[in-house]
């Protein structure tokens, strides 16, 4: 689906489901750039979608990663192995985890357990020579496109945002939450271990200065109401943070607190949303995982 000039949304059909994970393909006069290619188990669907556009993996010149979580970056090592000339742009603190994903996978294993491989597939390392580390503040010249880079922590310490100057499209990975058309509600997903609400607020201020024309988020799609969207996720982050902070004083185990939080949020979503879209927001356990991310944030601050 074309979302801007020579810019295509690629649905990688995560676990066979449409409308769950979106990559973005940008055409330049020096080949193609892909932003957040998705998890490794989606490479066949990604390759099929590219072929429908007349594009092969050999035509890719660069991968731009907003961050290295497996649902965004898991395919990167596979793509790098298939195309040794591919250049991988990623925040400098995430780069080492692409070269040696041992710690990244250990962290993911603590969250997902034996669901890890079925959910994401094999995470292959990326050769160090193919990686370009970013700090934020750069302008990447990719053929005839200029892509601006901002450091964008909050959801993850290794997160960046990109602005395609030609189309005015802002690529925010997970720092702009999750949203599924036609709904306007924004889900502020906050999985462990890097949630930092103060840094996240700074990120919102930074990207607002770009005055983007649309915002592209991995889960799922592109939206033109940029300012209301950012307003919504900021407000919902405050709400979720307050709920989790209060829950820490409630009786029960963390598993029980997380389950109650998930029930509360799912009940709220059923009130706010039309039935056909509720499952898009509740599938995958993101709300439950978000309790643990915010609980870790609060316990660090209050200790």
C-alpha positions in Angstrom: 0.0 0.0 0.0 1.5 3.4 -1.0 1.4 5.8 1.9 3.6 8.6 0.3 5.6 9.2 -2.8 7.6 6.0 -3.6 6.9 4.8 -0.1 5.1 1.5 0.6 3.7 0.0 3.7 4.6 -3.7 3.8 2.4 -5.9 5.9 4.7 -8.8 7.0 1.6 -10.8 8.2 3.0 -11.7 11.6 2.0 -15.2 12.6 -0.2 -15.2 9.5 -2.3 -12.3 10.7 -2.7 -9.2 8.6 -2.5 -5.8 10.1 -0.2 -6.6 13.0 3.4 -5.7 12.0 4.2 -3.1 9.3 7.5 -2.5 7.7 8.1 0.4 5.3 9.8 0.3 1.9 11.2 3.6 0.5 12.5 3.8 -3.0 15.5 6.0 -3.7 17.5 6.6 -6.9 20.1 4.3 -5.5 18.0 1.3 -4.5 15.5 0.6 -1.7 15.5 1.3 2.0 13.5 -0.7 4.5 12.5 0.5 7.9 12.0 -2.1 10.7 11.8 -5.3 8.6 10.0 -7.3 11.4 10.9 -10.6 13.0 12.9 -13.4 11.4 9.8 -15.7 11.0 8.3 -13.1 8.7 11.1 -13.0 6.2 9.2 -15.3 3.7 6.2 -13.0 3.8 8.4 -9.9 3.6 10.2 -11.4 0.5 6.9 -12.2 -1.1 5.5 -8.7 -0.5 8.7 -7.1 -1.9 8.5 -9.4 -5.0 4.9 -8.1 -5.6 6.5 -4.6 -5.8 9.2 -5.9 -8.2 11.8 -5.7 -5.5 14.3 -8.4 -4.4 16.4 -8.6 -1.3 19.4 -7.7 -3.5 17.7 -4.4 -4.4 17.9 -3.3 -0.7 20.6 -0.8 0.1 19.8 -0.1 3.7 17.9 -1.1 6.8 16.8 1.6 9.2 16.0 0.2 12.7 14.0 2.3 15.2 15.2 -0.2 17.9 16.3 -3.8 18.2 13.3 -5.5 19.8 12.7 -8.8 18.0 9.4 -7.8 16.4 11.1 -4.9 14.7 14.7 -6.0 14.1 14.6 -9.8 14.2 14.9 -10.3 10.5 18.0 -8.0 10.2 20.6 -10.7 10.5 18.9 -12.9 7.9 18.7 -10.0 5.5 22.3 -9.1 6.1 23.4 -12.7 5.4 21.3 -12.8 2.2 22.6 -9.4 1.1 26.2 -8.7 2.3 26.2 -5.2 0.8 23.3 -4.2 3.0 24.0 -1.3 5.4 22.3 -1.4 8.8 21.5 1.8 10.6 20.8 1.5 14.3 21.4 3.4 17.5 25.0 2.9 18.7 23.9 1.3 22.0 21.9 -1.3 20.1 24.6 -2.0 17.6 26.6 -4.4 19.8 23.5 -6.5 20.4 23.1 -7.0 16.7 26.7 -8.2 16.4 26.4 -10.5 19.5 22.7 -11.0 20.4 23.4 -13.2 23.4 22.3 -10.7 26.0 19.3 -9.5 23.9 18.0 -13.0 23.5 18.6 -13.8 27.2 16.5 -10.8 28.1 13.8 -11.8 25.6 13.8 -15.4 26.9 13.0 -14.1 30.4 10.0 -12.3 29.1 8.7 -14.9 26.6 10.1 -18.2 27.8 9.4 -21.2 25.5 7.2 -18.9 23.4 10.3 -17.1 22.1 11.2 -19.2 19.0 7.6 -19.7 17.8 6.9 -16.0 18.2 9.9 -14.5 16.5 12.1 -17.2 14.8 15.9 -17.3 14.7 17.8 -14.0 15.4 21.0 -14.2 13.4 23.9 -11.9 14.2 24.8 -9.0 11.9 28.5 -8.6 10.8 30.0 -5.6 12.4 31.2 -4.2 9.1 27.6 -3.8 7.9 26.5 -1.7 10.8 26.4 2.1 11.1 25.8 3.3 14.6 23.6 6.4 15.2 23.6 8.8 18.1 20.7 11.1 17.0 21.0 14.4 15.2 22.3 12.9 11.9 20.9 13.4 8.4 21.3 10.2 6.4 21.6 10.8 2.6 20.2 7.7 0.9 20.2 8.2 -2.8 17.9 11.2 -3.4 16.2 10.9 0.0 17.3 12.7 3.2 16.3 10.9 6.4 16.7 12.9 9.7 17.5 11.0 12.9 16.5 11.8 16.5 17.4 9.9 19.6 14.0 8.7 20.9 14.3 6.8 24.2 11.5 6.0 26.6 10.2 2.7 25.2 13.8 1.5 24.9 17.2 3.2 25.5 18.4 2.3 22.0 15.4 3.8 20.2 15.6 6.4 17.4 13.0 8.1 15.3 13.4 9.0 11.6 11.9 11.7 9.4 11.7 11.4 5.7 12.1 15.0 4.6 10.5 14.4 1.2 7.2 13.0 2.4 7.2 14.4 5.9 6.6 10.9 7.3 7.8 10.4 10.9 8.8 6.8 11.8 8.5 6.2 15.5 8.7 2.4 16.0 7.0 1.9 19.4 7.6 5.3 21.0 4.3 6.4 19.4 2.5 3.3 20.7 0.1 1.0 18.9 -3.0 2.0 17.0 -5.3 0.1 14.6 -7.5 1.9 12.1 -10.2 3.0 12.1 -9.8 3.6 15.9 -8.1 6.7 17.3 -7.1 5.1 20.6 -3.4 4.8 21.2 -2.0 1.9 23.3 1.2 3.0 25.1 3.0 -0.3 25.2 5.7 -0.4 28.0 7.5 -3.8 28.1 10.6 -4.3 30.3 13.4 -3.5 30.7 14.1 0.0 29.5 10.9 2.1 30.2 11.8 5.7 31.2 8.9 8.1 31.3 11.0 11.2 31.7 13.1 10.4 28.7 9.9 9.5 26.8 8.5 13.0 27.5 11.7 14.5 26.1 11.3 12.3 23.0 7.8 13.6 22.4 9.1 17.2 22.6 11.9 16.5 20.2 9.8 14.9 17.5 7.1 17.5 17.7 9.6 20.0 16.6 9.8 18.3 13.2 6.1 19.1 12.5 5.7 15.9 10.6 2.8 15.4 8.1 2.1 11.8 9.2 3.3 9.2 11.7 4.2 5.6 10.8 4.0 3.0 13.6 4.9 -0.6 13.3 1.6 -1.7 15.0 0.0 -0.6 12.7 0.2 1.8 9.8 0.3 5.5 9.0 -1.8 8.3 10.5 -2.1 12.0 9.5 -3.4 13.3 12.8 0.1 13.6 14.2 -0.5 16.1 17.0 -3.7 14.4 18.4 -1.9 11.0 18.2 1.0 12.2 20.2 -1.3 13.9 22.7 -3.2 10.7 23.1 -0.2 8.5 23.8 1.2 11.0 26.3 -2.1 11.1 28.2 -2.4 7.3 28.1 1.1 6.8 29.4 0.3 8.9 32.4 -2.9 6.9 33.0 -1.1 3.5 32.8 1.8 4.7 34.9 -0.6 5.9 37.7 -2.5 2.6 37.6 0.6 0.5 37.9 2.1 2.7 40.6 -1.1 2.2 42.7 -1.2 -1.5 42.0 2.2 -2.0 43.7 0.5 -1.3 47.0 -2.2 -3.9 46.4 -2.1 -7.4 47.8 -1.0 -10.4 45.7 1.9 -11.4 43.5 3.2 -9.6 40.5 1.5 -12.1 38.3 -1.8 -11.3 40.0 -1.3 -7.6 39.8 -0.4 -7.8 36.1 -3.5 -9.9 35.5 -5.8 -7.4 37.2 -4.2 -4.6 35.2 -4.7 -6.5 32.0 -8.4 -7.1 32.9 -8.9 -3.4 33.7 -7.4 -2.2 30.4 -9.2 -4.8 28.3 -12.5 -3.8 29.9 -11.7 -0.2 29.1 -10.9 -1.0 25.5 -14.2 -2.9 25.1 -16.0 0.2 26.2 -14.0 2.6 24.0 -13.8 0.5 20.8 -16.1 -1.2 18.3 -16.0 -5.0 18.6 -14.2 -5.7 15.2 -11.1 -3.8 16.3 -10.9 -4.8 20.0 -9.0 -8.0 19.2 -6.3 -5.9 17.4 -5.6 -4.1 20.6 -5.8 -7.0 23.0 -4.0 -9.8 21.0 -0.4 -10.7 21.9 -0.2 -10.0 25.6 1.2 -6.5 25.2 -0.9 -5.0 28.0 0.2 -7.6 30.6 3.9 -7.2 29.6 3.4 -3.4 30.0 2.6 -3.8 33.7 6.0 -5.4 34.2 7.8 -2.7 32.4 6.1 0.1 34.4 6.5 -1.8 37.6 10.2 -2.1 37.0 10.4 1.6 36.2 8.6 2.6 39.5 10.5 0.2 41.7 13.8 1.7 40.4 12.6 5.2 41.1 11.2 4.4 44.5 14.1 2.4 45.8 
